[in-house]
């Protein structure tokens, strides 16, 4: 069964995949909207294995398609800086299975 996720229409999310010096993988999701003071939305860390790289690439596809996050809203911290709050459809421990449920 494939779960249909609502698409984020008001905000364009950008995803980058990077490796640190130890070979571990970080998937960083940002929103470059000028209305926001802070651009970071979420980050997920993976071990440097070939399988983990595949999951990271599938995560990027899901985010780029707008299928990975739900319930987005603009919030402000105590200092008044605005940021995008979004709830992911995936959990880190179950990332592979959750992405499969979303069709990625």
Buried (B, 14 or more C-beta within 10 A) or exposed (E): EEEEBEEBEEBEBBBEBEEEEEEBBBBBBBBEBEEBEBBEBBEBEBEEEEEBBEBBBBBBBBBBBBBBBEEBEBEEEEEEEBBBEBEBBBEEEEBBEBBEBBBB
